């Protein structure tokens, strides 16, 4: 430790000399990412800096940061890392927009309401361009947890400064609990489906709000996990995004109220690999991951993977995929563990990695991999008031505990997310 201090001091002297002689110097920033965990009980957000060498978390000055929400259920970061969105989990139907400062501190910007104040927000996702925020909710007006009724998705346009525009709403299923958005895809010779009327064959196809085709560059798909379809099994409902307004165009399997793709017994979370080819859903009761391929890059139709399902620990509650798209990680609430898998991009199959049952603290509810280096994984541990940290082997995907391995947070951390701290090695040209 003393030797490291001496080396860092030597770097400072070198930088000072370089500035004096007007040369180019490299200044090492030892914080690669910022990690945020929201408390379901207090609504506060614990904020940490990630040491790029070891993955150790250090609480940021002034952390925790207050929100105006009651019982938040989740939080997520904008693709540019400049804004995080915290979703309220009680029947106050609101969310909080918070700007991320250059020092990792959070600054509240707005607390917009969802259209129906008596609904319960359940999950959220942002498209890869950072243009639209999708928030799922249950229990529209006239319904309750004792008498569930139609759920829906609220679509917020995202302004250039991260604030939200006027939302629109679509009814989706009975109890939507998870949502994911694919990366845009483009087909130079699209395999057109007769199930979607009006398609022509430009270089790329984007479906309009009526289901007809418009010339464009990409197709983006939105998949919603509905835990309680009326008189039917849980399903995944698929949609094509209208890029002009974010609206959702149902794909073929959603043609009636019971349409969709089978999603096990009690689906809980969903993830899409970074290439936009494969979709994975966790099933809390069957303790497994169910895999699908996005079979048609024009319509977004899904087909189950022949190697699916894949065994997890007890009560898998959350899933994420590392930024390289090589490994999948599942947080197991009752097993106090993270299951890790290799992802075969040629067929979507998942294979257990060595040391695939990484131990966490009690009741992990959310899992995130740092986007800056793709080396560190963190879980929010609901019953332990802590964040667990693991370092992933980039060659095998196996996890090992970072030094200290877990870090204190506010009580009942329900979810965790990560944003990069810009460039890690900052090159400055001095006059």
FINUDO-614826 format. One record per residue (C-alpha): x, y, z; residue number from 1. Coordinates in Angstrom, 1 decimal, decimal comma. Layout:
<zamis>
+--------+--------+--------+-----+
!      x !      y !      z !   n !
+--------+--------+--------+-----+
!      X !      Y !      Z ! NUM !
...
+--------+--------+--------+-----+
</zamis>
This chain:
<zamis>
+--------+--------+--------+-----+
!      x !      y !      z !   n !
+--------+--------+--------+-----+
!    0,0 !    0,0 !    0,0 !   1 !
!    2,9 !    2,4 !    0,8 !   2 !
!    4,5 !    1,6 !   -2,4 !   3 !
!    1,4 !    2,4 !   -4,4 !   4 !
!    1,2 !    5,8 !   -2,6 !   5 !
!    4,8 !    6,5 !   -3,6 !   6 !
!    4,1 !    5,6 !   -7,2 !   7 !
!    1,0 !    7,8 !   -7,3 !   8 !
!    3,1 !   10,7 !   -5,9 !   9 !
!    5,7 !   10,1 !   -8,6 !  10 !
!    2,9 !   10,4 !  -11,2 !  11 !
!    1,8 !   13,7 !   -9,8 !  12 !
!    5,4 !   15,0 !  -10,1 !  13 !
!    5,7 !   13,8 !  -13,7 !  14 !
!    2,4 !   15,6 !  -14,6 !  15 !
!    3,6 !   18,8 !  -12,9 !  16 !
!    6,8 !   18,7 !  -14,9 !  17 !
!    4,9 !   18,0 !  -18,1 !  18 !
!    2,7 !   21,0 !  -17,6 !  19 !
!    5,7 !   23,2 !  -16,9 !  20 !
!    7,3 !   22,2 !  -20,2 !  21 !
!    4,0 !   22,5 !  -22,2 !  22 !
!    3,8 !   18,8 !  -23,2 !  23 !
!    0,9 !   16,2 !  -23,3 !  24 !
!    0,2 !   14,5 !  -20,0 !  25 !
!   -2,0 !   11,6 !  -18,9 !  26 !
!   -3,9 !   12,0 !  -15,7 !  27 !
!   -5,3 !    8,8 !  -14,2 !  28 !
!   -8,8 !    9,0 !  -12,8 !  29 !
!   -9,2 !    6,1 !  -10,4 !  30 !
!  -13,0 !    6,2 !  -10,4 !  31 !
!  -14,2 !    4,2 !  -13,4 !  32 !
!  -18,0 !    4,3 !  -12,6 !  33 !
!  -20,6 !    5,4 !  -10,2 !  34 !
!  -23,0 !    2,9 !   -8,6 !  35 !
!  -26,5 !    4,0 !   -7,3 !  36 !
!  -28,8 !    1,9 !   -5,1 !  37 !
!  -32,3 !    3,1 !   -4,1 !  38 !
!  -34,0 !    2,2 !   -0,8 !  39 !
!  -37,5 !    0,8 !   -1,0 !  40 !
!  -38,2 !    2,1 !    2,6 !  41 !
!  -36,7 !    5,6 !    2,7 !  42 !
!  -36,6 !    6,4 !   -1,0 !  43 !
!  -33,0 !    7,6 !   -0,6 !  44 !
!  -30,2 !    6,7 !   -3,1 !  45 !
!  -26,8 !    5,5 !   -1,9 !  46 !
!  -24,1 !    6,6 !   -4,3 !  47 !
!  -20,6 !    5,1 !   -4,7 !  48 !
!  -17,5 !    5,6 !   -6,8 !  49 !
!  -15,9 !    2,4 !   -8,3 !  50 !
!  -12,2 !    2,0 !   -8,0 !  51 !
!  -11,1 !    0,9 !  -11,4 !  52 !
!   -8,3 !   -1,3 !  -10,2 !  53 !
!  -10,2 !   -3,4 !   -7,6 !  54 !
!  -13,9 !   -2,6 !   -8,0 !  55 !
!  -14,1 !   -1,4 !   -4,4 !  56 !
!  -17,0 !    1,0 !   -3,7 !  57 !
!  -16,5 !    4,3 !   -1,8 !  58 !
!  -19,6 !    6,3 !   -0,8 !  59 !
!  -19,7 !    9,7 !   -2,5 !  60 !
!  -19,8 !   12,9 !   -0,4 !  61 !
!  -23,3 !   13,8 !    0,6 !  62 !
!  -24,6 !   10,3 !   -0,1 !  63 !
!  -27,4 !    9,2 !    0,4 !  64 !
!  -29,4 !   11,6 !   -1,8 !  65 !
!  -33,1 !   12,1 !   -1,1 !  66 !
!  -35,9 !   11,6 !   -3,6 !  67 !
!  -39,6 !   12,6 !   -3,4 !  68 !
!  -40,8 !    9,0 !   -3,9 !  69 !
!  -42,6 !    6,5 !   -1,7 !  70 !
!  -41,4 !    2,9 !   -1,9 !  71 !
!  -39,3 !    3,2 !   -5,1 !  72 !
!  -39,3 !   -0,1 !   -7,1 !  73 !
!  -36,5 !    0,4 !   -9,6 !  74 !
!  -34,0 !    2,8 !  -11,1 !  75 !
!  -32,1 !    3,0 !  -14,4 !  76 !
!  -29,6 !    5,1 !  -16,2 !  77 !
!  -29,8 !    6,9 !  -19,5 !  78 !
!  -27,5 !    5,5 !  -22,2 !  79 !
!  -25,3 !    8,6 !  -22,0 !  80 !
!  -24,9 !    8,2 !  -18,2 !  81 !
!  -25,9 !   11,8 !  -17,5 !  82 !
!  -29,4 !   11,1 !  -15,9 !  83 !
!  -30,9 !    8,4 !  -13,8 !  84 !
!  -34,6 !    7,7 !  -13,4 !  85 !
!  -36,2 !    6,4 !  -10,2 !  86 !
!  -39,5 !    4,7 !  -10,5 !  87 !
!  -42,0 !    5,0 !   -7,6 !  88 !
!  -43,5 !    1,6 !   -6,5 !  89 !
!  -46,6 !    2,7 !   -4,5 !  90 !
!  -49,8 !    4,1 !   -5,8 !  91 !
!  -48,5 !    7,5 !   -6,2 !  92 !
!  -47,7 !    6,8 !   -9,9 !  93 !
!  -44,6 !    9,1 !  -10,2 !  94 !
!  -41,0 !    8,9 !  -11,0 !  95 !
!  -37,9 !   11,1 !  -10,2 !  96 !
!  -35,5 !   12,5 !  -12,8 !  97 !
!  -32,0 !   13,1 !  -11,4 !  98 !
!  -29,0 !   14,6 !  -13,1 !  99 !
!  -25,6 !   12,9 !  -12,6 ! 100 !
!  -22,9 !   15,4 !  -11,8 ! 101 !
!  -19,3 !   15,1 !  -12,9 ! 102 !
!  -18,5 !   14,1 !   -9,4 ! 103 !
!  -21,2 !   11,5 !   -9,2 ! 104 !
!  -23,5 !   13,5 !   -7,0 ! 105 !
!  -27,2 !   13,5 !   -7,9 ! 106 !
!  -29,3 !   16,6 !   -8,5 ! 107 !
!  -33,1 !   16,3 !   -8,6 ! 108 !
!  -34,7 !   17,8 !  -11,7 ! 109 !
!  -38,3 !   16,8 !  -11,7 ! 110 !
!  -40,9 !   14,4 !  -10,3 ! 111 !
!  -43,4 !   13,8 !  -13,2 ! 112 !
!  -46,6 !   11,9 !  -12,6 ! 113 !
!  -47,9 !    9,0 !  -14,5 ! 114 !
!  -51,3 !    9,6 !  -16,2 ! 115 !
!  -53,3 !    7,6 !  -13,6 ! 116 !
!  -52,3 !    8,4 !  -10,0 ! 117 !
!  -53,8 !    5,2 !   -8,6 ! 118 !
!  -51,6 !    2,9 !  -10,7 ! 119 !
!  -48,5 !    1,0 !   -9,5 ! 120 !
!  -45,3 !    1,4 !  -11,6 ! 121 !
!  -43,5 !   -1,9 !  -11,8 ! 122 !
!  -40,5 !   -1,6 !  -14,2 ! 123 !
!  -38,9 !    0,7 !  -16,8 ! 124 !
!  -36,6 !    0,6 !  -19,8 ! 125 !
!  -35,0 !    3,1 !  -22,2 ! 126 !
!  -34,3 !    2,6 !  -25,9 ! 127 !
!  -30,6 !    2,5 !  -26,9 ! 128 !
!  -30,8 !    6,0 !  -28,4 ! 129 !
!  -32,0 !    7,5 !  -25,2 ! 130 !
!  -35,1 !    8,9 !  -26,9 ! 131 !
!  -38,0 !    7,2 !  -25,0 ! 132 !
!  -38,6 !    5,9 !  -21,5 ! 133 !
!  -41,1 !    3,1 !  -21,1 ! 134 !
!  -42,7 !    2,5 !  -17,7 ! 135 !
!  -44,9 !   -0,5 !  -17,0 ! 136 !
!  -47,7 !   -0,3 !  -14,4 ! 137 !
!  -50,6 !   -2,3 !  -13,0 ! 138 !
!  -54,0 !   -1,6 !  -11,6 ! 139 !
!  -55,6 !    1,1 !  -13,7 ! 140 !
!  -58,5 !    3,2 !  -12,3 ! 141 !
!  -61,2 !    1,0 !  -10,8 ! 142 !
!  -58,9 !   -2,0 !  -10,0 ! 143 !
!  -56,6 !   -2,9 !   -7,1 ! 144 !
!  -54,2 !   -5,6 !   -6,0 ! 145 !
!  -57,2 !   -7,6 !   -4,7 ! 146 !
!  -59,0 !   -7,2 !   -8,1 ! 147 !
!  -56,3 !   -6,8 !  -10,8 ! 148 !
!  -57,3 !   -5,2 !  -14,0 ! 149 !
!  -55,7 !   -3,9 !  -17,2 ! 150 !
!  -52,1 !   -2,8 !  -16,9 ! 151 !
!  -50,2 !   -0,6 !  -19,3 ! 152 !
!  -47,1 !    1,2 !  -20,5 ! 153 !
!  -46,5 !    4,9 !  -20,2 ! 154 !
!  -44,2 !    6,3 !  -22,9 ! 155 !
!  -42,2 !    9,4 !  -22,0 ! 156 !
!  -40,2 !   11,2 !  -24,7 ! 157 !
!  -36,7 !   12,1 !  -23,3 ! 158 !
!  -35,5 !   15,7 !  -23,9 ! 159 !
!  -31,8 !   16,4 !  -24,8 ! 160 !
!  -31,2 !   17,5 !  -21,1 ! 161 !
!  -32,6 !   14,2 !  -19,7 ! 162 !
!  -35,9 !   15,7 !  -18,6 ! 163 !
!  -39,2 !   14,1 !  -19,8 ! 164 !
!  -41,8 !   15,3 !  -22,2 ! 165 !
!  -45,6 !   14,8 !  -22,1 ! 166 !
!  -46,3 !   11,1 !  -21,8 ! 167 !
!  -48,7 !    8,9 !  -23,7 ! 168 !
!  -50,2 !    5,6 !  -22,5 ! 169 !
!  -51,2 !    2,2 !  -24,0 ! 170 !
!  -53,0 !   -0,6 !  -22,3 ! 171 !
!  -50,9 !   -3,7 !  -22,1 ! 172 !
!  -51,9 !   -7,0 !  -20,5 ! 173 !
!  -53,1 !   -7,4 !  -16,9 ! 174 !
!  -50,0 !   -7,3 !  -14,7 ! 175 !
!  -46,9 !   -6,2 !  -16,7 ! 176 !
!  -43,9 !   -6,6 !  -14,4 ! 177 !
!  -40,9 !   -6,2 !  -16,7 ! 178 !
!  -39,9 !   -4,4 !  -20,0 ! 179 !
!  -36,9 !   -4,4 !  -22,3 ! 180 !
!  -36,0 !   -2,6 !  -25,5 ! 181 !
!  -33,8 !   -4,1 !  -28,2 ! 182 !
!  -31,1 !   -2,3 !  -30,0 ! 183 !
!  -32,1 !   -1,0 !  -33,4 ! 184 !
!  -31,6 !   -3,5 !  -36,3 ! 185 !
!  -31,6 !   -3,0 !  -40,0 ! 186 !
!  -32,1 !   -5,6 !  -42,8 ! 187 !
!  -30,8 !   -4,8 !  -46,3 ! 188 !
!  -33,0 !   -7,6 !  -47,8 ! 189 !
!  -35,8 !   -7,9 !  -45,2 ! 190 !
!  -37,7 !  -11,2 !  -44,9 ! 191 !
!  -41,1 !   -9,7 !  -45,0 ! 192 !
!  -44,0 !  -11,3 !  -43,0 ! 193 !
!  -47,5 !  -11,5 !  -44,5 ! 194 !
!  -48,9 !  -11,1 !  -41,0 ! 195 !
!  -48,1 !   -7,4 !  -41,1 ! 196 !
!  -50,1 !   -5,6 !  -43,8 ! 197 !
!  -48,7 !   -3,0 !  -46,0 ! 198 !
!  -45,0 !   -3,9 !  -45,9 ! 199 !
!  -42,8 !   -3,1 !  -48,9 ! 200 !
!  -39,2 !   -3,8 !  -49,4 ! 201 !
!  -37,0 !   -0,8 !  -48,9 ! 202 !
!  -33,4 !   -1,3 !  -47,6 ! 203 !
!  -34,7 !   -1,0 !  -44,0 ! 204 !
!  -38,3 !   -1,1 !  -42,7 ! 205 !
!  -39,8 !    0,7 !  -39,7 ! 206 !
!  -43,5 !    0,1 !  -38,8 ! 207 !
!  -45,7 !    3,1 !  -38,4 ! 208 !
!  -48,4 !    3,6 !  -35,8 ! 209 !
!  -51,0 !    1,9 !  -38,0 ! 210 !
!  -48,8 !   -1,1 !  -38,7 ! 211 !
!  -47,9 !    0,0 !  -42,2 ! 212 !
!  -44,4 !    0,4 !  -43,4 ! 213 !
!  -42,3 !    3,6 !  -43,6 ! 214 !
!  -38,9 !    3,9 !  -45,1 ! 215 !
!  -36,3 !    4,2 !  -42,3 ! 216 !
!  -33,1 !    2,8 !  -40,9 ! 217 !
!  -33,9 !    0,7 !  -37,9 ! 218 !
!  -36,4 !   -1,5 !  -36,2 ! 219 !
!  -36,5 !   -1,4 !  -32,4 ! 220 !
!  -38,6 !   -3,9 !  -30,5 ! 221 !
!  -40,2 !   -3,6 !  -27,0 ! 222 !
!  -41,0 !   -6,7 !  -25,0 ! 223 !
!  -43,3 !   -6,6 !  -22,0 ! 224 !
!  -43,6 !   -9,5 !  -19,5 ! 225 !
!  -47,2 !   -9,9 !  -18,4 ! 226 !
!  -47,3 !  -11,9 !  -15,2 ! 227 !
!  -51,1 !  -12,4 !  -15,2 ! 228 !
!  -52,9 !  -12,7 !  -18,4 ! 229 !
!  -56,6 !  -13,1 !  -18,1 ! 230 !
!  -57,5 !  -16,8 !  -18,2 ! 231 !
!  -54,2 !  -17,7 !  -19,7 ! 232 !
!  -50,6 !  -18,3 !  -18,8 ! 233 !
!  -48,0 !  -15,5 !  -18,3 ! 234 !
!  -46,7 !  -14,2 !  -21,5 ! 235 !
!  -44,2 !  -11,9 !  -23,3 ! 236 !
!  -46,0 !   -9,3 !  -25,4 ! 237 !
!  -44,0 !   -8,0 !  -28,3 ! 238 !
!  -44,2 !   -4,6 !  -30,1 ! 239 !
!  -42,4 !   -2,6 !  -32,8 ! 240 !
!  -41,4 !    0,9 !  -31,8 ! 241 !
!  -42,7 !    3,7 !  -33,9 ! 242 !
!  -39,5 !    5,9 !  -33,9 ! 243 !
!  -41,4 !    9,1 !  -34,6 ! 244 !
!  -43,3 !    9,0 !  -31,3 ! 245 !
!  -42,2 !    5,9 !  -29,4 ! 246 !
!  -45,7 !    4,3 !  -29,7 ! 247 !
!  -46,0 !    0,5 !  -29,7 ! 248 !
!  -47,2 !   -1,5 !  -32,7 ! 249 !
!  -48,3 !   -5,0 !  -31,7 ! 250 !
!  -46,5 !   -7,8 !  -33,6 ! 251 !
!  -48,3 !  -10,8 !  -34,9 ! 252 !
!  -48,7 !  -12,8 !  -31,7 ! 253 !
!  -50,5 !   -9,9 !  -30,0 ! 254 !
!  -53,5 !  -10,0 !  -32,3 ! 255 !
!  -55,9 !  -10,7 !  -29,4 ! 256 !
!  -56,1 !  -10,0 !  -25,7 ! 257 !
!  -54,5 !  -13,4 !  -24,9 ! 258 !
!  -51,8 !  -13,2 !  -27,5 ! 259 !
!  -48,1 !  -13,4 !  -26,8 ! 260 !
!  -45,3 !  -15,9 !  -26,0 ! 261 !
!  -45,3 !  -18,3 !  -23,1 ! 262 !
!  -43,2 !  -17,1 !  -20,2 ! 263 !
!  -43,3 !  -19,8 !  -17,7 ! 264 !
!  -45,2 !  -19,7 !  -14,4 ! 265 !
!  -44,1 !  -16,6 !  -12,6 ! 266 !
!  -41,8 !  -14,5 !  -14,8 ! 267 !
!  -40,0 !  -11,7 !  -13,1 ! 268 !
!  -37,4 !  -10,0 !  -15,3 ! 269 !
!  -36,2 !   -9,7 !  -18,9 ! 270 !
!  -33,0 !   -8,9 !  -20,8 ! 271 !
!  -32,0 !   -8,6 !  -24,4 ! 272 !
!  -28,5 !   -9,3 !  -25,6 ! 273 !
!  -26,5 !   -6,3 !  -27,0 ! 274 !
!  -26,7 !   -7,6 !  -30,6 ! 275 !
!  -30,5 !   -7,6 !  -30,4 ! 276 !
!  -30,8 !  -11,3 !  -31,3 ! 277 !
!  -31,9 !  -13,0 !  -28,1 ! 278 !
!  -34,3 !  -12,4 !  -25,2 ! 279 !
!  -34,1 !  -14,0 !  -21,8 ! 280 !
!  -36,8 !  -14,1 !  -19,0 ! 281 !
!  -36,4 !  -15,4 !  -15,5 ! 282 !
!  -39,1 !  -17,6 !  -13,9 ! 283 !
!  -39,2 !  -17,2 !  -10,1 ! 284 !
!  -41,2 !  -20,3 !   -9,3 ! 285 !
!  -39,5 !  -22,7 !  -11,8 ! 286 !
!  -36,0 !  -21,4 !  -11,0 ! 287 !
!  -34,9 !  -21,1 !  -14,5 ! 288 !
!  -34,1 !  -18,7 !  -17,4 ! 289 !
!  -36,2 !  -19,1 !  -20,5 ! 290 !
!  -34,5 !  -18,1 !  -23,8 ! 291 !
!  -35,9 !  -16,9 !  -27,1 ! 292 !
!  -34,5 !  -15,8 !  -30,4 ! 293 !
!  -35,8 !  -12,7 !  -32,2 ! 294 !
!  -36,6 !  -14,8 !  -35,3 ! 295 !
!  -37,6 !  -12,0 !  -37,6 ! 296 !
!  -35,6 !   -8,8 !  -37,6 ! 297 !
!  -38,4 !   -6,9 !  -39,3 ! 298 !
!  -41,4 !   -7,9 !  -37,2 ! 299 !
!  -39,7 !   -8,9 !  -33,9 ! 300 !
!  -41,4 !  -12,3 !  -33,6 ! 301 !
!  -39,9 !  -14,7 !  -31,1 ! 302 !
!  -39,2 !  -18,4 !  -31,1 ! 303 !
!  -38,1 !  -20,4 !  -28,1 ! 304 !
!  -34,5 !  -21,6 !  -28,0 ! 305 !
!  -34,2 !  -25,4 !  -28,3 ! 306 !
!  -31,6 !  -25,5 !  -25,5 ! 307 !
!  -33,9 !  -23,5 !  -23,1 ! 308 !
!  -34,7 !  -23,4 !  -20,2 ! 309 !
!  -31,6 !  -23,0 !  -18,1 ! 310 !
!  -31,4 !  -23,7 !  -14,4 ! 311 !
!  -30,9 !  -20,9 !  -11,9 ! 312 !
!  -30,7 !  -20,6 !   -8,1 ! 313 !
!  -33,8 !  -20,2 !   -5,9 ! 314 !
!  -36,2 !  -17,5 !   -6,9 ! 315 !
!  -34,3 !  -15,7 !   -9,7 ! 316 !
!  -35,4 !  -12,0 !   -9,3 ! 317 !
!  -33,2 !  -10,1 !  -11,8 ! 318 !
!  -31,1 !  -10,6 !  -14,9 ! 319 !
!  -28,5 !   -8,6 !  -16,8 ! 320 !
!  -26,0 !   -9,2 !  -19,6 ! 321 !
!  -22,5 !   -7,8 !  -19,6 ! 322 !
!  -21,7 !   -5,0 !  -22,1 ! 323 !
!  -19,8 !   -7,3 !  -24,4 ! 324 !
!  -22,7 !   -9,6 !  -24,7 ! 325 !
!  -20,6 !  -12,6 !  -23,7 ! 326 !
!  -22,1 !  -13,4 !  -20,2 ! 327 !
!  -25,5 !  -13,5 !  -18,5 ! 328 !
!  -25,9 !  -13,0 !  -14,8 ! 329 !
!  -29,0 !  -13,8 !  -12,7 ! 330 !
!  -29,6 !  -12,6 !   -9,1 ! 331 !
!  -31,2 !  -15,4 !   -7,0 ! 332 !
!  -33,2 !  -13,9 !   -4,1 ! 333 !
!  -33,7 !  -17,0 !   -2,0 ! 334 !
!  -30,2 !  -18,5 !   -2,7 ! 335 !
!  -28,3 !  -15,3 !   -1,9 ! 336 !
!  -26,3 !  -15,8 !   -5,1 ! 337 !
!  -25,6 !  -14,8 !   -8,7 ! 338 !
!  -25,7 !  -17,5 !  -11,4 ! 339 !
!  -23,4 !  -16,8 !  -14,3 ! 340 !
!  -23,6 !  -18,2 !  -17,9 ! 341 !
!  -21,7 !  -17,9 !  -21,1 ! 342 !
!  -23,7 !  -16,7 !  -24,1 ! 343 !
!  -23,2 !  -18,5 !  -27,4 ! 344 !
!  -24,0 !  -15,7 !  -29,9 ! 345 !
!  -24,4 !  -18,2 !  -32,8 ! 346 !
!  -27,5 !  -19,9 !  -31,2 ! 347 !
!  -28,3 !  -18,0 !  -28,0 ! 348 !
!  -27,6 !  -21,0 !  -25,8 ! 349 !
!  -26,4 !  -20,3 !  -22,2 ! 350 !
!  -23,8 !  -22,4 !  -20,5 ! 351 !
!  -22,9 !  -22,4 !  -16,8 ! 352 !
!  -19,5 !  -20,9 !  -16,1 ! 353 !
!  -17,0 !  -22,2 !  -13,6 ! 354 !
!  -17,9 !  -20,8 !  -10,1 ! 355 !
!  -21,3 !  -20,0 !  -11,4 ! 356 !
!  -22,9 !  -19,6 !   -8,0 ! 357 !
!  -21,3 !  -16,4 !   -6,7 ! 358 !
!  -22,3 !  -15,7 !   -3,1 ! 359 !
!  -23,9 !  -12,4 !   -2,2 ! 360 !
!  -25,4 !  -11,0 !    1,0 ! 361 !
!  -29,0 !  -11,7 !    1,8 ! 362 !
!  -31,8 !  -11,4 !   -0,8 ! 363 !
!  -30,3 !   -9,9 !   -4,0 ! 364 !
!  -32,9 !   -8,1 !   -5,9 ! 365 !
!  -31,1 !   -6,3 !   -8,8 ! 366 !
!  -27,8 !   -6,9 !  -10,6 ! 367 !
!  -25,7 !   -4,6 !  -12,8 ! 368 !
!  -22,3 !   -4,8 !  -14,6 ! 369 !
!  -20,2 !   -1,6 !  -14,8 ! 370 !
!  -20,4 !   -0,2 !  -18,4 ! 371 !
!  -17,0 !    1,5 !  -18,3 ! 372 !
!  -14,7 !   -1,5 !  -18,0 ! 373 !
!  -17,2 !   -4,4 !  -18,0 ! 374 !
!  -15,3 !   -6,0 !  -15,1 ! 375 !
!  -17,3 !   -5,5 !  -12,0 ! 376 !
!  -20,8 !   -6,7 !  -11,0 ! 377 !
!  -22,9 !   -5,4 !   -8,1 ! 378 !
!  -26,2 !   -6,6 !   -6,5 ! 379 !
!  -28,5 !   -4,7 !   -4,2 ! 380 !
!  -29,2 !   -7,0 !   -1,2 ! 381 !
!  -32,7 !   -6,2 !    0,1 ! 382 !
!  -32,6 !   -7,8 !    3,5 ! 383 !
!  -29,0 !   -7,0 !    4,3 ! 384 !
!  -28,8 !   -3,2 !    3,6 ! 385 !
!  -25,8 !   -3,8 !    1,5 ! 386 !
!  -24,3 !   -3,9 !   -2,0 ! 387 !
!  -22,3 !   -7,0 !   -3,0 ! 388 !
!  -19,4 !   -6,7 !   -5,5 ! 389 !
!  -17,8 !   -9,3 !   -7,8 ! 390 !
!  -15,1 !   -9,1 !  -10,4 ! 391 !
!  -15,8 !  -11,1 !  -13,6 ! 392 !
!  -13,2 !  -12,9 !  -15,5 ! 393 !
!  -13,4 !  -11,5 !  -19,1 ! 394 !
!  -12,2 !  -14,8 !  -20,5 ! 395 !
!  -14,6 !  -17,1 !  -18,6 ! 396 !
!  -17,3 !  -14,9 !  -17,0 ! 397 !
!  -16,6 !  -16,5 !  -13,6 ! 398 !
!  -17,1 !  -14,2 !  -10,6 ! 399 !
!  -14,8 !  -13,6 !   -7,6 ! 400 !
!  -15,4 !  -11,3 !   -4,7 ! 401 !
!  -13,9 !   -7,8 !   -4,9 ! 402 !
!  -11,9 !   -6,7 !   -1,8 ! 403 !
!  -14,3 !   -6,1 !    1,1 ! 404 !
!  -17,0 !   -7,9 !   -1,1 ! 405 !
!  -20,0 !   -6,0 !    0,3 ! 406 !
!  -20,7 !   -2,4 !    1,1 ! 407 !
!  -23,3 !   -0,7 !    3,4 ! 408 !
!  -26,3 !    1,0 !    1,9 ! 409 !
!  -29,6 !    2,5 !    3,1 ! 410 !
!  -32,1 !   -0,1 !    4,3 ! 411 !
!  -33,9 !   -2,3 !    1,9 ! 412 !
!  -32,0 !   -1,5 !   -1,3 ! 413 !
!  -34,5 !   -2,6 !   -4,0 ! 414 !
!  -32,4 !   -1,9 !   -7,1 ! 415 !
!  -28,9 !   -0,8 !   -8,3 ! 416 !
!  -27,6 !    0,8 !  -11,5 ! 417 !
!  -24,2 !    1,9 !  -12,8 ! 418 !
!  -23,0 !    4,8 !  -15,0 ! 419 !
!  -19,5 !    5,4 !  -16,4 ! 420 !
!  -17,3 !    8,2 !  -15,2 ! 421 !
!  -16,3 !    9,4 !  -18,6 ! 422 !
!  -12,8 !    8,5 !  -19,8 ! 423 !
!  -10,7 !    6,7 !  -17,2 ! 424 !
!   -7,4 !    7,9 !  -18,5 ! 425 !
!   -7,8 !   11,5 !  -19,3 ! 426 !
!   -5,3 !   13,0 !  -21,7 ! 427 !
!   -4,8 !   16,8 !  -21,5 ! 428 !
!   -2,8 !   18,9 !  -23,9 ! 429 !
!   -1,3 !   21,9 !  -22,0 ! 430 !
!   -0,4 !   25,2 !  -23,8 ! 431 !
+--------+--------+--------+-----+
</zamis>
